[in-house]
Amino acid sequence: MTRHRDQGRIGWRIRADNGTRTPTDQVRLIAPPDAARVTVTVGGAPPATVTLDASNAGTTRIPPDQPATLTAYSTDGSVLGITPLPPVEADMSGLPGDSPATRVTP
């Protein structure tokens, strides 16, 4: 993960709020304040732009078993930050951070 100033991750996978924390295909994005756009790249597909609201937040769908990359760009096209998004961790028996899929920072 690369960071932009004091920014953290750009995106997070969402689990169902049903007591079982079932993985979903929903991903929530919070772009840096000066981001003009965010793209998502899944596998070998070309990057797709994610629509951001007035607070620079947005959502997209990525299959839980697919890794992806979220990239935030400034108005001049330079990269502000990149967040790798690993597949959903299937084994939740370990502690958070034990595997790349549960780490917030590298």
Z-matrix of the N, CA and C atoms (Angstrom, degrees):
N
C 1 1.449
C 2 1.523 1 108.00
N 3 1.295 2 116.38 1 133.88
C 4 1.447 3 119.09 2 170.91
C 5 1.516 4 107.54 3 -103.76
N 6 1.297 5 115.30 4 152.31
C 7 1.455 6 120.34 5 -177.41
C 8 1.513 7 110.28 6 -117.05
N 9 1.287 8 115.76 7 155.44
C 10 1.455 9 122.33 8 174.85
C 11 1.518 10 106.82 9 -116.97
N 12 1.295 11 116.37 10 112.77
C 13 1.468 12 122.75 11 -177.78
C 14 1.523 13 110.32 12 49.45
N 15 1.317 14 117.63 13 -117.27
C 16 1.459 15 120.65 14 -177.60
C 17 1.528 16 112.60 15 -97.36
N 18 1.317 17 116.61 16 15.94
C 19 1.454 18 119.98 17 -177.80
C 20 1.520 19 110.38 18 -81.35
N 21 1.293 20 115.70 19 150.87
C 22 1.462 21 122.08 20 175.67
C 23 1.510 22 109.63 21 -102.10
N 24 1.305 23 115.52 22 -141.15
C 25 1.460 24 121.78 23 178.99
C 26 1.521 25 110.37 24 -62.86
N 27 1.319 26 116.21 25 155.77
C 28 1.453 27 122.09 26 176.49
C 29 1.525 28 110.21 27 -91.80
N 30 1.343 29 118.62 28 -33.39
C 31 1.456 30 120.10 29 -174.54
C 32 1.507 31 114.26 30 -143.04
N 33 1.323 32 114.34 31 156.20
C 34 1.463 33 122.65 32 -179.95
C 35 1.517 34 109.31 33 -137.65
N 36 1.318 35 116.65 34 143.59
C 37 1.464 36 121.99 35 173.24
C 38 1.523 37 108.33 36 -78.07
N 39 1.331 38 115.83 37 147.11
C 40 1.463 39 121.77 38 -178.74
C 41 1.517 40 109.19 39 -109.65
N 42 1.323 41 115.39 40 133.45
C 43 1.465 42 121.30 41 174.02
C 44 1.518 43 108.28 42 -104.17
N 45 1.322 44 116.38 43 153.56
C 46 1.464 45 121.27 44 179.95
C 47 1.525 46 109.83 45 -64.39
N 48 1.313 47 115.94 46 141.22
C 49 1.462 48 121.82 47 179.27
C 50 1.533 49 108.39 48 -95.55
N 51 1.343 50 114.79 49 62.11
C 52 1.452 51 119.83 50 -175.94
C 53 1.527 52 113.03 51 -123.41
N 54 1.312 53 116.93 52 18.43
C 55 1.459 54 121.06 53 -179.33
C 56 1.517 55 113.02 54 88.84
N 57 1.330 56 118.15 55 -22.53
C 58 1.463 57 121.02 56 179.74
C 59 1.524 58 112.12 57 -103.53
N 60 1.330 59 116.97 58 -9.85
C 61 1.457 60 122.50 59 -178.99
C 62 1.531 61 111.57 60 53.69
N 63 1.328 62 116.19 61 42.03
C 64 1.456 63 123.05 62 178.83
C 65 1.531 64 109.90 63 -60.13
N 66 1.336 65 117.76 64 132.32
C 67 1.463 66 119.95 65 177.59
C 68 1.525 67 110.96 66 -61.24
N 69 1.319 68 116.30 67 144.43
C 70 1.466 69 122.07 68 174.47
C 71 1.523 70 107.88 69 -121.10
N 72 1.310 71 116.00 70 177.28
C 73 1.463 72 119.58 71 176.57
C 74 1.528 73 111.30 72 -94.71
N 75 1.329 74 117.19 73 5.32
C 76 1.458 75 121.02 74 -177.74
C 77 1.528 76 111.85 75 -83.20
N 78 1.323 77 114.49 76 137.66
C 79 1.461 78 122.30 77 176.49
C 80 1.525 79 106.87 78 -128.02
N 81 1.329 80 116.25 79 130.97
C 82 1.470 81 122.90 80 178.68
C 83 1.519 82 108.21 81 -101.40
N 84 1.345 83 116.48 82 132.38
C 85 1.461 84 122.06 83 179.96
C 86 1.520 85 110.20 84 -115.81
N 87 1.315 86 115.10 85 140.41
C 88 1.454 87 122.48 86 170.86
C 89 1.532 88 105.30 87 -129.20
N 90 1.309 89 116.89 88 103.33
C 91 1.463 90 121.54 89 -176.08
C 92 1.526 91 110.73 90 -82.73
N 93 1.329 92 117.46 91 154.94
C 94 1.463 93 120.14 92 173.89
C 95 1.529 94 109.60 93 -54.97
N 96 1.339 95 118.22 94 150.35
C 97 1.467 96 121.21 95 -176.85
C 98 1.523 97 114.13 96 -56.27
N 99 1.326 98 117.76 97 -31.94
C 100 1.456 99 120.76 98 -178.09
C 101 1.532 100 113.40 99 -96.15
N 102 1.344 101 116.86 100 15.55
C 103 1.458 102 120.06 101 178.38
C 104 1.526 103 110.40 102 -77.08
N 105 1.309 104 115.79 103 135.15
C 106 1.460 105 121.42 104 176.82
C 107 1.519 106 110.83 105 -91.11
N 108 1.344 107 115.53 106 -29.36
C 109 1.457 108 119.64 107 179.17
C 110 1.521 109 109.87 108 -161.10
N 111 1.340 110 114.86 109 161.51
C 112 1.463 111 122.41 110 175.96
C 113 1.516 112 107.14 111 -132.18
N 114 1.328 113 115.96 112 137.04
C 115 1.460 114 119.91 113 175.10
C 116 1.521 115 109.35 114 -116.06
N 117 1.325 116 114.88 115 155.71
C 118 1.455 117 121.82 116 174.47
C 119 1.516 118 107.40 117 -122.48
N 120 1.332 119 115.87 118 132.78
C 121 1.455 120 121.85 119 177.75
C 122 1.519 121 107.51 120 -119.86
N 123 1.323 122 116.28 121 121.70
C 124 1.461 123 122.29 122 179.37
C 125 1.516 124 107.85 123 -115.64
N 126 1.342 125 115.92 124 120.77
C 127 1.458 126 119.82 125 -179.78
C 128 1.515 127 111.21 126 57.47
N 129 1.313 128 116.68 127 -136.45
C 130 1.461 129 121.56 128 -179.52
C 131 1.515 130 113.36 129 -92.07
N 132 1.338 131 117.64 130 7.40
C 133 1.466 132 120.60 131 -179.66
C 134 1.522 133 110.58 132 -70.00
N 135 1.325 134 117.30 133 153.93
C 136 1.465 135 118.75 134 176.40
C 137 1.527 136 110.22 135 -67.82
N 138 1.324 137 117.59 136 153.42
C 139 1.463 138 120.51 137 -179.89
C 140 1.533 139 111.17 138 -60.24
N 141 1.325 140 116.01 139 141.05
C 142 1.469 141 122.05 140 176.97
C 143 1.521 142 107.69 141 -116.27
N 144 1.326 143 116.62 142 136.66
C 145 1.462 144 121.07 143 179.51
C 146 1.522 145 109.97 144 -77.73
N 147 1.332 146 116.12 145 136.42
C 148 1.457 147 122.97 146 177.61
C 149 1.528 148 107.83 147 -99.54
N 150 1.322 149 116.70 148 131.43
C 151 1.460 150 121.40 149 178.45
C 152 1.523 151 109.71 150 -71.57
N 153 1.323 152 116.39 151 129.21
C 154 1.461 153 122.16 152 178.72
C 155 1.522 154 109.54 153 -107.79
N 156 1.339 155 116.58 154 145.37
C 157 1.465 156 120.01 155 176.54
C 158 1.532 157 109.68 156 -87.78
N 159 1.324 158 117.44 157 -172.80
C 160 1.472 159 122.16 158 -177.14
C 161 1.526 160 112.57 159 -62.42
N 162 1.336 161 117.71 160 -23.16
C 163 1.468 162 120.37 161 179.28
C 164 1.527 163 112.09 162 -94.29
N 165 1.340 164 116.55 163 10.75
C 166 1.464 165 123.66 164 -178.39
C 167 1.524 166 113.02 165 65.40
N 168 1.323 167 116.28 166 29.39
C 169 1.463 168 121.99 167 175.35
C 170 1.519 169 108.31 168 -109.49
N 171 1.310 170 115.92 169 155.97
C 172 1.452 171 120.67 170 178.05
C 173 1.511 172 110.45 171 -163.09
N 174 1.308 173 116.16 172 174.54
C 175 1.460 174 122.03 173 176.33
C 176 1.517 175 108.71 174 -133.75
N 177 1.309 176 114.97 175 153.81
C 178 1.457 177 122.06 176 174.56
C 179 1.514 178 107.20 177 -147.31
N 180 1.301 179 116.45 178 171.90
C 181 1.467 180 121.43 179 179.00
C 182 1.528 181 108.80 180 -119.31
N 183 1.334 182 114.73 181 129.87
C 184 1.454 183 122.26 182 177.88
C 185 1.521 184 106.15 183 -137.06
N 186 1.331 185 119.19 184 126.39
C 187 1.458 186 119.77 185 179.53
C 188 1.537 187 110.54 186 -52.30
N 189 1.343 188 117.08 187 136.93
C 190 1.472 189 120.36 188 -176.41
C 191 1.524 190 114.36 189 -57.05
N 192 1.336 191 116.97 190 -27.44
C 193 1.466 192 119.72 191 -177.52
C 194 1.529 193 113.28 192 -90.60
N 195 1.341 194 117.54 193 3.80
C 196 1.460 195 121.64 194 -177.41
C 197 1.526 196 111.83 195 -108.31
N 198 1.332 197 117.97 196 131.71
C 199 1.462 198 119.43 197 171.54
C 200 1.523 199 109.08 198 -75.78
N 201 1.322 200 115.84 199 157.22
C 202 1.465 201 121.04 200 179.60
C 203 1.522 202 108.79 201 -149.68
N 204 1.321 203 115.12 202 170.23
C 205 1.460 204 122.07 203 175.03
C 206 1.520 205 108.01 204 -132.01
N 207 1.342 206 116.12 205 131.33
C 208 1.459 207 122.50 206 176.14
C 209 1.521 208 107.36 207 -107.60
N 210 1.336 209 116.69 208 130.74
C 211 1.454 210 121.03 209 -177.90
C 212 1.526 211 109.48 210 -128.97
N 213 1.336 212 116.03 211 126.93
C 214 1.470 213 121.86 212 176.98
C 215 1.520 214 108.87 213 -100.60
N 216 1.360 215 115.44 214 136.39
C 217 1.456 216 122.03 215 -178.38
C 218 1.524 217 110.89 216 -121.71
N 219 1.325 218 116.35 217 147.48
C 220 1.463 219 121.43 218 174.54
C 221 1.529 220 109.00 219 -83.90
N 222 1.314 221 116.60 220 176.40
C 223 1.466 222 120.72 221 -179.48
C 224 1.530 223 112.29 222 -62.88
N 225 1.347 224 117.46 223 -27.92
C 226 1.466 225 119.45 224 179.04
C 227 1.530 226 112.39 225 -86.39
N 228 1.353 227 117.14 226 2.82
C 229 1.455 228 121.29 227 177.34
C 230 1.513 229 115.37 228 90.86
N 231 1.337 230 117.39 229 -3.79
C 232 1.458 231 118.63 230 178.68
C 233 1.532 232 110.16 231 -75.04
N 234 1.319 233 115.50 232 152.15
C 235 1.462 234 121.49 233 -177.85
C 236 1.521 235 109.48 234 -79.32
N 237 1.342 236 115.38 235 126.29
C 238 1.469 237 121.50 236 176.80
C 239 1.520 238 111.91 237 -92.52
N 240 1.311 239 117.04 238 -32.94
C 241 1.452 240 120.48 239 -178.85
C 242 1.514 241 111.29 240 -171.80
N 243 1.330 242 115.19 241 153.38
C 244 1.456 243 122.45 242 179.73
C 245 1.527 244 107.75 243 -132.77
N 246 1.328 245 115.95 244 133.01
C 247 1.457 246 120.53 245 175.48
C 248 1.522 247 109.06 246 -123.62
N 249 1.337 248 117.55 247 116.27
C 250 1.467 249 118.79 248 171.39
C 251 1.527 250 107.31 249 -73.64
N 252 1.309 251 116.34 250 140.04
C 253 1.455 252 121.43 251 -179.67
C 254 1.530 253 107.19 252 -121.19
N 255 1.336 254 118.14 253 98.12
C 256 1.460 255 119.90 254 -178.14
C 257 1.526 256 111.05 255 -70.53
N 258 1.336 257 117.11 256 165.96
C 259 1.460 258 119.05 257 174.68
C 260 1.529 259 109.93 258 -58.99
N 261 1.328 260 115.97 259 161.13
C 262 1.462 261 120.34 260 178.01
C 263 1.521 262 109.11 261 -61.64
N 264 1.313 263 115.94 262 133.94
C 265 1.460 264 121.93 263 177.37
C 266 1.524 265 108.61 264 -67.20
N 267 1.329 266 117.67 265 119.51
C 268 1.464 267 121.82 266 -178.59
C 269 1.527 268 111.41 267 -80.51
N 270 1.325 269 116.75 268 -33.20
C 271 1.466 270 120.58 269 -177.95
C 272 1.520 271 108.69 270 -100.25
N 273 1.321 272 117.13 271 103.70
C 274 1.465 273 121.95 272 -178.29
C 275 1.529 274 111.76 273 -95.76
N 276 1.336 275 117.44 274 21.20
C 277 1.460 276 120.15 275 -176.01
C 278 1.524 277 113.02 276 -80.74
N 279 1.325 278 118.12 277 -20.19
C 280 1.461 279 120.62 278 -179.12
C 281 1.510 280 112.06 279 -86.95
N 282 1.304 281 114.74 280 -178.00
C 283 1.459 282 120.90 281 177.54
C 284 1.524 283 110.09 282 -82.35
N 285 1.345 284 118.47 283 150.37
C 286 1.461 285 120.03 284 174.46
C 287 1.529 286 109.92 285 -55.32
N 288 1.314 287 115.89 286 133.67
C 289 1.456 288 120.71 287 -179.87
C 290 1.511 289 113.77 288 97.89
N 291 1.350 290 117.28 289 -10.63
C 292 1.458 291 119.70 290 179.50
C 293 1.522 292 112.77 291 -67.35
N 294 1.319 293 117.43 292 -26.08
C 295 1.465 294 120.09 293 -178.73
C 296 1.537 295 107.77 294 -130.38
N 297 1.331 296 116.95 295 160.06
C 298 1.475 297 119.37 296 179.57
C 299 1.520 298 113.40 297 -57.25
N 300 1.332 299 118.20 298 -30.10
C 301 1.457 300 120.88 299 -178.03
C 302 1.528 301 112.70 300 -71.77
N 303 1.327 302 117.39 301 -15.45
C 304 1.479 303 119.53 302 -179.80
C 305 1.517 304 112.61 303 -115.07
N 306 1.337 305 117.67 304 12.41
C 307 1.463 306 120.94 305 -179.86
C 308 1.517 307 110.63 306 -93.05
N 309 1.299 308 115.89 307 138.95
C 310 1.457 309 120.77 308 175.43
C 311 1.519 310 109.90 309 -90.27
N 312 1.301 311 117.97 310 -33.30
C 313 1.464 312 122.28 311 177.23
C 314 1.520 313 108.50 312 -128.25
N 315 1.343 314 117.37 313 154.80
C 316 1.457 315 119.73 314 -178.67
C 317 1.514 316 112.55 315 -67.79
